[in-house]
Structures are given as structure tokens and as C-alpha cells.
């Protein structure tokens, strides 16, 4: 109704001109004492023409408004997309500046170790491991940012994913004097093995990072279809737990540990969203943390 009123206001000059013309004709017919039947017929024709004109104007106005609204929507979407691109570019730049700063640490340490007369090969291997780890993390960061990242959903054995990760991190377990508690897990889950491997690796890496001289336990809760990665590290403050998966957030523990980039758990969370996996965290400061990777109900059929 409001749009029709707007059209009437818009076409007010034409309506006024029509009414004025009808008054003029009426005066002429009165003064000339002409047959009124022709006057009324003329009025009907003029009013019908005016009604058709207003009706056409109304539909044209609706179409014009619709086009303007769509244009405004496109402009808003375009602005939002531009802002998102700028934000992603800014964050990518910030991350790689931080990444460059961090990767310099193991490179510098490796160079110093080489200059020592008695070369400690295990110490050099440890620094090379960190360099490779940071490089892989950067590659994962780029891949996860790609909306067309491929996935291959299939049944995979958890043990076949976890074992290679533990073997890869064995040098860090030994170097940091960390005890590992793990038994073979023969259970299968329906997921993408490549992305799940990266997810689990980020959480294991996080557990190792804060558990020097402690213990890391990996166990599968069959009834809940949940994988638990538990450490006896420094724990997480309760106020930090809701934010530990945010991009670049390292919290109080990150400030204590210079190797913390705040990106590992963000990658884990992003991957979990892609795989429809839920991650829960329980932690007590100075006692340790438990990360639960919940795969959901086993009886749910995923459509590929």
C-alpha cells in the first residue's frame, strides 16, 4: 500500500493535469450547454487512461525498486567480500611475518650447534625437525584457506594415522624426556585420513610442547567414539580455554613458551569443522590438559 501511495505522489503532476483538464471540459460543456452524455463518456475514457497509466507506473516502480534493492545487495556483498579478502590478506601477512620470525629460531640454533667443536647430531636433528614442522604448518595454513580443499571420506584405522605421527615426534619425546602412553587402536572412523592426521598431529604437538619431563597419553573411548590426547603439562587457564582455537591466540601459556605461534590449534579447529568433528577440552592449570576428538555416532551414514 505504501508503494502505491509513493507512486501516486510521484505521478501527482499528471494526476493534477488530468483533473484540471476534466474541469476545463466540464466548464466548456456547461457553458456551451452540450450533451452531458458525451462529457461523462469523455470522463470515463480519461479516468480509465489515467488508471492504466498509474497501474503501469506502479509495476515499473516496483521493478525499479527491486533492481535497486538487488544492486544494493550486490554492493553490500561486494563490500563484504572485499573486506574479507583484505582481512585474509592482512592475517596471512601477519602470520607469515610471525612464521619467519619463529623459523629463524631453530635455524639460528642449528647454526650455533654446527659451530661447536663437538657436534651434537641429535640436537641439530631436533632443530631441523622444528624447521620442517613450521614449514608443514605454513603449507597446511595455505591449504586450509582454500575453499576448494579436497577431501576423500573413507573408513580409516586410527592406529594407522597415530603411529606415523608418534614416530615422527619420537625425537622430541626423547629430547624433552616425555613418557608416552599408547596402545594400538584397531577401531575405524569414517573421515578423511589426510586432514584427520594433520588435526591429531597439531593436538599431539601441542601436548608435547607444554609437557617437558611429563607424560602424554593417547586413548580411545569406544563407547563415546572419542579419541583423548592427555598431557601432564602446565595446563590452560580457565579464561583461556574458550579462546585457544582463535587465530593467533597463544594465551598465557604461549607467552611462557616462545615456540607457540597460536596457529596449531586454530588449524585443528578449522579441520574439525570441515570433517564435522567436535573438539572438547578439559584442563587444570599446573596439572595438564585433555583434548577429546569426538567423531560422533557410528550409526550415522555420511553421504559422499
HELIX and SHEET records of a PDB file:
HELIX    1   1 UNK A    2  UNK A   10  1                                   9    
HELIX    2   2 UNK A   12  UNK A   32  1                                  21    
HELIX    3   3 UNK A   36  UNK A  115  1                                  80    
HELIX    4   4 UNK A  121  UNK A  144  1                                  24    
HELIX    5   5 UNK A  158  UNK A  168  1                                  11    
HELIX    6   6 UNK A  170  UNK A  175  1                                   6    
HELIX    7   7 UNK A  193  UNK A  209  1                                  17    
HELIX    8   8 UNK A  238  UNK A  241  1                                   4    
HELIX    9   9 UNK A  251  UNK A  256  1                                   6    
HELIX   10  10 UNK A  264  UNK A  274  1                                  11    
SHEET    1   A 2 UNK A 153  UNK A 157  0                                        
SHEET    2   A 2 UNK A 188  UNK A 192 -1                                        
SHEET    1   B 5 UNK A 179  UNK A 182  0                                        
SHEET    2   B 5 UNK A 215  UNK A 221  1                                        
SHEET    3   B 5 UNK A 226  UNK A 231 -1                                        
SHEET    4   B 5 UNK A 288  UNK A 294 -1                                        
SHEET    5   B 5 UNK A 278  UNK A 284 -1                                        
END                                                                             
